[in-house]
Amino acid sequence: MTVQELFKAAQELTPTDQLRLASQLMQAILQKVQLTAHDGNVENQADDPLVGLFSGSPDLASRSTEIFTQEISSTSGFSWKA
């Protein structure tokens, strides 16, 4: 089954089943990340893109402005080079 076929099948699920599927996928990814970290296959966890998926603040949605304001520094953002 291709990714497109899986995606189409997931879209045909009821909203409740979609949430259940998303939850199960996230749990599977978390388990994979934890197993990989314990196996020592990832030399530096910061290099593993899946780690970032779960490393954010749990209340980011409700405190996003406050959290982002705290993380702004003088070196944040873009700058022009002459």
PyMOL commands that set and color helices and strands:
alter all, ss='L'
color gray80, all
select helices_A, chain A and resi 3-11+15-39+45-47+49-54+60-71
alter helices_A, ss='H'
color red, helices_A
deselect
rebuild
show_as cartoon
